[in-house]
């Protein structure tokens, strides 16, 4: 093999390693609040907004705060360093990404999962013509 081919192969391997490690660090695990608090790692938590608790937005620090109940039933206060996401109150599920800092979960991203407009309680009636 000539020198150019070896250098190209080494660069390709190095690029692949950097790409995979960067991707792996961006993909968090799905956990509940208690597991997130014990590990301290960046994770995803799936749950529902606890509407019985107040929501607040502090424009000075640009922090939106609310309470969320995870799928295990644990309730935590969440701080999101952005304004309230659109359709927040309509969400049937929330997926938050971030890390636990004491009793507060600091979210970097929020995915709002709203009910699908395509879900129907009845099956559509199809006229096949006779």
Secondary structure, DSSP 8 states (H G I E B T S, - for coil): --HHHHHHHHHHHHHHHHHHHHHHHHS-EE--HHHHHHH---EEEEEEE-TTS--EEETTTTEEEEEEEETTS-EEEEEESS---TTGGGEEEEEEEEEEETTEEEEEEEEEEE--TT--SS--------
